[in-house]
Each structure stands twice: as structure tokens, then as C-alpha cells.
């Protein structure tokens, strides 16, 4: 009976020791997990601090005003773009070459013209433009005035003439006639004037060119 009691006592002591060891191990495990958690928190904290520091050091760039660029330069660029159509039109007008008709004189006075005579005048001109010049037509005021003009183009710098005749048949006294020269250059039309006095035949000699 005494042996049984001693055996029971030994079992109780061993059981208490086993439970005590198990409790110590669990406490160590909790402490270890807590230390791990603390280390993770420190790492997260350090990571956040480094991110904030990098954000503070990052330069802020203004999109509207780029470094080294002046607002006045931007306005000049805009004006250049806005004026682009006008610049194109100016360039186009410069590239359009035209002939220019330039007369030595546009008015002629015949003086006294014997009735029945035919007098004429050559109006000389030069193409002072930079493209060939064409005489499209020459219009006169009445049938008594007959023009003749070149039908071929007159090159730049070339000279030519338009001849205008006046027939005095059936006319008497002061006469004023005109001839209108139409061209494909500039000016597009030129007015030539002729005048004289028709007198009885034998009173004066006609002047003609």
C-alpha cells in the first residue's frame, strides 16, 4: 500500500514538471513572435521614413513653365504660328511674276492735219516686268482711228510699240481720240490720247511719227 502511494506521488511530481516546461516553452514562443513583430514594425517604419525623405528631395517641376524657358518665348512662338498664313500669302505673291508695260509717252498732239490725210503715231513701250507681256487688245473710240500692235509676247526688258492711225476724211476742226491698251500684266489697261486740228487741205502739213 505504501509503495502504491509513493508511485502515485512520483507520477504527480512528474506531471507538474512536464506542465511547467510546456508553459515556459509557450512563453518563449510568444516572446519570440513579439520580437519578430517588433522587428517588422521597425522595418516598415524605416521604409516609410525613407520614402518620405525621397519625396522631400524630389524636385518639383512646373509643367507650365519649364526650366530655362521664358513666357515671352512662348508668346513669340504662338505669334509665329498665327502669322504663318500671312507669311505664306506674302511668299505666294512674291512668286507670282508679271509683265509690266511702261510707255515712253501716252499723249500725242498732231497739230494741224489737212483734211483727208492719214496721220499715225508710234507709242513705244518696254516690258519692265519679270515675265512675258501679252497685248490682249487695243480698243479705239471710233472707226477713224486704226491701231496695230504686236501679237507675240514681249519678254522682260524687251521693247515694242503700238501704232495708232487717224483718218481725217470727213473731219474738220479740233479732234480728240483715245486708244485703250489691254494687257495680261500690270497695269491691265493703259489709255493713250491723240489730238489735233483738221484744217482745209493745203493750209498746213500734217505731223506724223
C-alpha positions as a Markdown table, in Angstrom:
| # | Residue | x | y | z |
|---|---|---|---|---|
| 1 | Unk | 0.0 | 0.0 | 0.0 |
| 2 | Unk | 2.8 | 2.3 | 0.8 |
| 3 | Unk | 4.5 | 1.5 | -2.5 |
| 4 | Unk | 1.4 | 2.4 | -4.4 |
| 5 | Unk | 1.1 | 5.8 | -2.6 |
| 6 | Unk | 4.8 | 6.6 | -3.4 |
| 7 | Unk | 4.3 | 5.7 | -7.0 |
| 8 | Unk | 1.3 | 8.0 | -7.2 |
| 9 | Unk | 3.2 | 10.8 | -5.7 |
| 10 | Unk | 6.0 | 10.4 | -8.2 |
| 11 | Unk | 3.5 | 10.5 | -11.1 |
| 12 | Unk | 2.0 | 13.8 | -9.8 |
| 13 | Unk | 5.5 | 15.4 | -9.4 |
| 14 | Unk | 6.5 | 14.3 | -13.0 |
| 15 | Unk | 3.2 | 15.7 | -14.3 |
| 16 | Unk | 3.7 | 19.1 | -12.7 |
| 17 | Unk | 7.2 | 19.3 | -14.1 |
| 18 | Unk | 6.0 | 18.5 | -17.6 |
| 19 | Unk | 3.4 | 21.2 | -17.4 |
| 20 | Unk | 5.9 | 23.7 | -16.1 |
| 21 | Unk | 8.3 | 23.0 | -19.0 |
| 22 | Unk | 5.5 | 23.3 | -21.6 |
| 23 | Unk | 4.4 | 26.7 | -20.1 |
| 24 | Unk | 8.0 | 28.0 | -20.3 |
| 25 | Unk | 8.3 | 27.0 | -24.0 |
| 26 | Unk | 5.0 | 28.7 | -24.9 |
| 27 | Unk | 6.1 | 31.9 | -23.2 |
| 28 | Unk | 9.4 | 31.8 | -25.1 |
| 29 | Unk | 7.5 | 31.3 | -28.3 |
| 30 | Unk | 5.3 | 34.3 | -27.6 |
| 31 | Unk | 8.3 | 36.4 | -26.8 |
| 32 | Unk | 10.0 | 35.4 | -30.0 |
| 33 | Unk | 6.9 | 36.2 | -32.0 |
| 34 | Unk | 6.6 | 39.5 | -30.3 |
| 35 | Unk | 10.2 | 40.3 | -31.1 |
| 36 | Unk | 9.7 | 39.4 | -34.7 |
| 37 | Unk | 6.6 | 41.6 | -34.9 |
| 38 | Unk | 8.6 | 44.5 | -33.4 |
| 39 | Unk | 11.4 | 44.0 | -35.9 |
| 40 | Unk | 8.8 | 44.0 | -38.8 |
| 41 | Unk | 7.3 | 47.2 | -37.4 |
| 42 | Unk | 10.7 | 48.9 | -37.2 |
| 43 | Unk | 11.4 | 47.8 | -40.8 |
| 44 | Unk | 8.1 | 49.2 | -42.0 |
| 45 | Unk | 8.7 | 52.4 | -40.1 |
| 46 | Unk | 12.2 | 52.8 | -41.5 |
| 47 | Unk | 10.8 | 52.1 | -45.1 |
| 48 | Unk | 8.1 | 54.8 | -44.6 |
| 49 | Unk | 10.7 | 57.3 | -43.4 |
| 50 | Unk | 13.0 | 56.7 | -46.4 |
| 51 | Unk | 10.1 | 57.1 | -48.8 |
| 52 | Unk | 9.1 | 60.4 | -47.2 |
| 53 | Unk | 12.7 | 61.6 | -47.3 |
| 54 | Unk | 13.0 | 60.8 | -51.0 |
| 55 | Unk | 9.7 | 62.7 | -51.7 |
| 56 | Unk | 11.1 | 65.7 | -49.9 |
| 57 | Unk | 14.3 | 65.6 | -52.0 |
| 58 | Unk | 12.5 | 65.1 | -55.4 |
| 59 | Unk | 12.5 | 68.4 | -57.4 |
| 60 | Unk | 9.1 | 69.8 | -58.3 |
| 61 | Unk | 8.8 | 70.6 | -62.0 |
| 62 | Unk | 6.3 | 73.2 | -63.2 |
| 63 | Unk | 4.7 | 71.8 | -66.3 |
| 64 | Unk | 3.5 | 75.3 | -67.5 |
| 65 | Unk | 6.9 | 77.0 | -67.0 |
| 66 | Unk | 9.7 | 74.6 | -68.0 |
| 67 | Unk | 13.2 | 75.3 | -66.7 |
| 68 | Unk | 15.1 | 77.7 | -69.0 |
| 69 | Unk | 12.0 | 78.7 | -71.0 |
| 70 | Unk | 10.6 | 82.2 | -70.9 |
| 71 | Unk | 6.9 | 83.1 | -71.2 |
| 72 | Unk | 7.9 | 85.7 | -73.8 |
| 73 | Unk | 9.4 | 83.0 | -76.0 |
| 74 | Unk | 6.2 | 81.0 | -75.8 |
| 75 | Unk | 4.2 | 84.1 | -77.0 |
| 76 | Unk | 6.6 | 84.6 | -79.9 |
| 77 | Unk | 6.1 | 81.0 | -80.9 |
| 78 | Unk | 2.3 | 81.5 | -80.8 |
| 79 | Unk | 2.5 | 84.7 | -82.8 |
| 80 | Unk | 4.7 | 83.0 | -85.4 |
| 81 | Unk | 2.1 | 80.2 | -85.8 |
| 82 | Unk | -0.7 | 82.7 | -86.0 |
| 83 | Unk | 1.1 | 84.7 | -88.7 |
| 84 | Unk | 2.0 | 81.7 | -90.6 |
| 85 | Unk | -0.9 | 82.0 | -93.2 |
| 86 | Unk | 0.0 | 85.7 | -93.8 |
| 87 | Unk | 3.6 | 84.7 | -94.4 |
| 88 | Unk | 2.5 | 82.1 | -96.9 |
| 89 | Unk | 0.4 | 84.6 | -98.8 |
| 90 | Unk | 3.3 | 87.1 | -98.9 |
| 91 | Unk | 5.6 | 84.4 | -100.3 |
| 92 | Unk | 3.0 | 83.4 | -102.8 |
| 93 | Unk | 2.6 | 87.0 | -104.1 |
| 94 | Unk | 6.3 | 87.3 | -104.4 |
| 95 | Unk | 6.5 | 84.1 | -106.6 |
| 96 | Unk | 3.8 | 85.4 | -109.0 |
| 97 | Unk | 5.9 | 87.1 | -111.7 |
| 98 | Unk | 4.1 | 89.5 | -114.0 |
| 99 | Unk | 4.9 | 91.6 | -117.1 |
| 100 | Unk | 4.8 | 95.4 | -116.7 |
| 101 | Unk | 4.1 | 97.7 | -119.6 |
| 102 | Unk | 5.8 | 101.1 | -119.5 |
| 103 | Unk | 5.2 | 103.7 | -122.2 |
| 104 | Unk | 7.6 | 106.5 | -123.1 |
| 105 | Unk | 4.6 | 108.8 | -123.7 |
| 106 | Unk | 0.8 | 108.4 | -123.5 |
| 107 | Unk | -0.3 | 111.6 | -125.1 |
| 108 | Unk | 0.4 | 113.0 | -128.6 |
| 109 | Unk | -0.7 | 116.2 | -130.4 |
| 110 | Unk | -0.7 | 116.0 | -134.2 |
| 111 | Unk | -1.1 | 119.8 | -134.7 |
| 112 | Unk | -2.8 | 120.9 | -137.9 |
| 113 | Unk | -4.0 | 118.0 | -140.1 |
| 114 | Unk | -5.0 | 118.6 | -143.7 |
| 115 | Unk | -8.5 | 117.2 | -144.3 |
| 116 | Unk | -8.4 | 113.8 | -146.0 |
| 117 | Unk | -4.9 | 112.9 | -144.8 |
| 118 | Unk | -4.0 | 109.9 | -142.7 |
| 119 | Unk | -1.6 | 110.5 | -139.8 |
| 120 | Unk | -0.1 | 108.0 | -137.4 |
| 121 | Unk | 1.8 | 107.8 | -134.1 |
| 122 | Unk | 4.0 | 105.0 | -132.7 |
| 123 | Unk | 3.7 | 104.7 | -128.9 |
| 124 | Unk | 6.8 | 102.9 | -127.8 |
| 125 | Unk | 6.9 | 100.9 | -124.6 |
| 126 | Unk | 9.1 | 98.5 | -122.7 |
| 127 | Unk | 8.3 | 95.4 | -120.6 |
| 128 | Unk | 9.8 | 96.4 | -117.3 |
| 129 | Unk | 8.4 | 93.3 | -115.5 |
| 130 | Unk | 9.9 | 89.9 | -114.8 |
| 131 | Unk | 7.6 | 87.8 | -117.0 |
| 132 | Unk | 6.5 | 87.9 | -120.7 |
| 133 | Unk | 3.8 | 90.5 | -121.5 |
| 134 | Unk | 0.9 | 89.9 | -123.9 |
| 135 | Unk | -1.1 | 92.7 | -125.6 |
| 136 | Unk | -4.7 | 91.3 | -125.5 |
| 137 | Unk | -6.4 | 94.0 | -127.4 |
| 138 | Unk | -6.5 | 97.7 | -128.3 |
| 139 | Unk | -9.8 | 99.5 | -128.3 |
| 140 | Unk | -10.5 | 102.8 | -130.1 |
| 141 | Unk | -13.2 | 105.4 | -129.8 |
| 142 | Unk | -14.3 | 105.4 | -133.5 |
| 143 | Unk | -13.7 | 103.9 | -136.8 |
| 144 | Unk | -11.5 | 106.8 | -137.9 |
| 145 | Unk | -8.7 | 105.5 | -135.5 |
| 146 | Unk | -7.0 | 102.3 | -136.5 |
| 147 | Unk | -4.5 | 100.6 | -134.2 |
| 148 | Unk | -1.8 | 97.9 | -134.8 |
| 149 | Unk | 0.0 | 96.1 | -132.1 |
| 150 | Unk | 2.3 | 93.1 | -131.5 |
| 151 | Unk | 0.5 | 89.7 | -131.2 |
| 152 | Unk | 3.5 | 87.8 | -129.8 |
| 153 | Unk | 4.6 | 88.0 | -126.2 |
| 154 | Unk | 7.1 | 90.7 | -125.3 |
| 155 | Unk | 9.8 | 89.3 | -123.0 |
| 156 | Unk | 11.2 | 91.0 | -119.9 |
| 157 | Unk | 13.3 | 94.0 | -120.8 |
| 158 | Unk | 12.2 | 93.9 | -124.5 |
| 159 | Unk | 10.8 | 97.0 | -126.4 |
| 160 | Unk | 7.9 | 97.2 | -128.8 |
| 161 | Unk | 5.4 | 99.7 | -130.0 |
| 162 | Unk | 1.7 | 100.3 | -130.8 |
| 163 | Unk | 0.8 | 102.3 | -133.9 |
| 164 | Unk | -2.3 | 104.4 | -133.9 |
| 165 | Unk | -3.6 | 105.9 | -137.2 |
| 166 | Unk | -6.0 | 108.8 | -137.6 |
| 167 | Unk | -8.0 | 109.3 | -140.7 |
| 168 | Unk | -9.2 | 112.8 | -141.2 |
| 169 | Unk | -11.6 | 112.2 | -144.1 |
| 170 | Unk | -14.9 | 113.9 | -143.4 |
| 171 | Unk | -13.4 | 115.6 | -140.3 |
| 172 | Unk | -12.9 | 119.3 | -139.6 |
| 173 | Unk | -11.7 | 121.3 | -136.6 |
| 174 | Unk | -10.4 | 120.1 | -133.2 |
| 175 | Unk | -10.2 | 116.3 | -132.8 |
| 176 | Unk | -9.6 | 114.2 | -129.6 |
| 177 | Unk | -9.3 | 110.4 | -129.9 |
| 178 | Unk | -8.3 | 107.7 | -127.5 |
| 179 | Unk | -7.0 | 104.1 | -127.7 |
| 180 | Unk | -7.2 | 101.7 | -124.7 |
| 181 | Unk | -4.4 | 99.1 | -124.5 |
| 182 | Unk | -5.4 | 95.9 | -122.6 |
| 183 | Unk | -2.7 | 93.6 | -121.3 |
| 184 | Unk | -2.3 | 90.4 | -119.2 |
| 185 | Unk | 0.3 | 92.3 | -117.0 |
| 186 | Unk | 0.2 | 95.4 | -114.9 |
| 187 | Unk | -1.4 | 97.8 | -115.4 |
| 188 | Unk | -4.1 | 95.8 | -117.1 |
| 189 | Unk | -5.2 | 98.7 | -119.2 |
| 190 | Unk | -3.5 | 101.9 | -120.4 |
| 191 | Unk | -5.2 | 104.9 | -122.1 |
| 192 | Unk | -3.5 | 106.6 | -125.0 |
| 193 | Unk | -4.6 | 110.1 | -126.1 |
| 194 | Unk | -4.4 | 111.7 | -129.6 |
| 195 | Unk | -5.5 | 115.2 | -130.6 |
| 196 | Unk | -5.1 | 117.6 | -133.5 |
| 197 | Unk | -6.9 | 120.2 | -135.7 |
| 198 | Unk | -8.2 | 119.2 | -139.1 |
| 199 | Unk | -7.9 | 122.1 | -141.5 |
| 200 | Unk | -8.7 | 122.6 | -145.2 |
| 201 | Unk | -6.2 | 120.8 | -147.4 |
| 202 | Unk | -3.2 | 123.0 | -148.3 |
| 203 | Unk | -3.3 | 125.1 | -145.1 |
| 204 | Unk | -0.8 | 123.0 | -143.1 |
| 205 | Unk | 1.4 | 119.9 | -143.3 |
| 206 | Unk | 0.5 | 117.1 | -141.0 |
| 207 | Unk | 2.9 | 115.9 | -138.4 |
| 208 | Unk | 3.3 | 112.2 | -138.0 |
| 209 | Unk | 5.7 | 109.8 | -136.3 |
